[in-house]
Amino acid sequence: MIGTWNVHTRILSKLFVHSHDWKDCYASIATKAFENGGGQLEVGPMRCPGAKPVSTITVRIYNASTHQWSLYWASDTTSLIGPPQVGHFGSEGVGVFDTYYTYRGIPVVSRYRWSVLPGNHPHFEQLYSNDNGKTWELNWDSVCTRVSG
């Protein structure tokens, strides 16, 4: 993810109510690696219809001893979102990162899933489960297109 990217994101309007109401948002992000290679910092504004732009930041930190990443996400409107998502990339190149926290009073498992779509487009999904991982609801779906880097 090092470089500059345009991102198209679909965000589900409401979780756990079988909603099919998605809004399309767009971002321009820039990602830089830590000098020692142990992480990445990503920043950029996201624009959604009918709302003012939101400044976002993602910090990804790699733990070489556990071979796991910790992912932190924050914005200027919501502050830091939950504890870090922790996980790794499997042999097939798909990264799965989970955390447990409370979403609007509901205990949930939050899962980030990173993969690469044809044409070398990084693909990010955020899913939630309110039954400890038996079922999942997709609520955030992003496709990235490289601009430079």
URDA-V115968 format. One record per run of one state. SS is the DSSP state (h for helix, s for strand, l for the rest). FROM is the first residue (numbers start at 1). LEN is the number of residues. Records with the same first field share a line. If there is no record, write none. Layout:
# URDA-V115968
SS->FROM-LEN ; FROM-LEN
This chain:
# URDA-V115968
l->1-2 ; 13-9 ; 34-5 ; 49-5 ; 64-4 ; 76-3 ; 81-4 ; 90-5 ; 104-2 ; 118-3 ; 130-7 ; 149-1
s->3-10 ; 22-12 ; 39-10 ; 54-10 ; 68-8 ; 79-2 ; 85-5 ; 95-9 ; 106-12 ; 121-9 ; 137-12
